[in-house]
Amino acid sequence: MLEMVQNIVKLASLVISIVLNSVLTYLILTKSNSKMGSYKYIMMYFSLSALLYSVLSLAVRPIISLSVMLTFAFKCYFEMARVVIPGRNYSLTTKLLHTQLFRALIYQSIIPLVIMYLPLFTLFLCPMLNVDLGFVSKYVSLSICMYPALDALPTLLFVRDYRDPLIKCFRRSKEERSVEPYCVRRGSPFSPQTGSVQRT
């Protein structure tokens, strides 16, 4: 039973990761501000590496998926070193963008800390203290597979260029469902063009 729950969570995490990272990649390609410059390629590295990580972690051993993460981390580092110019004065728009990216980065750092590293630390520490975790030890494998699914959320939520199109998309679909068709009889004093009753 527990193994079935683990498989369901892993599969759900894979699907969520594919959806969120695909949406993020699409938004990066189509909605990125021109001031973003090379940052959009760095975010593409993060998004694609999380997507690849989630597929590899389900299909192959974690060592291979870790090597993929390290490869993308080095690519991101070298791209950042090329993009950021020390001592340069940036515009207000660029500073706001940096603030949004910094907030997203903070949360992207907190997510693996909370769902991966702290549970792993606890898992390794408790046997040294002669504490049996029992069922809780199964959480670690589930939390590791949930990481790629949650990794895209900070960027989608904190970077305005990606958050606003998502909100518009959800509002538009909600409005389309809430519009009710109307019928106007011939000879009725109601005017569909103005939306009011015509007085004669």
Beta strands, then each sheet from edge to edge (+ up, - down):
strand 1: 190-191
strand 2: 196-197
sheet 1: 1+ 2-
end
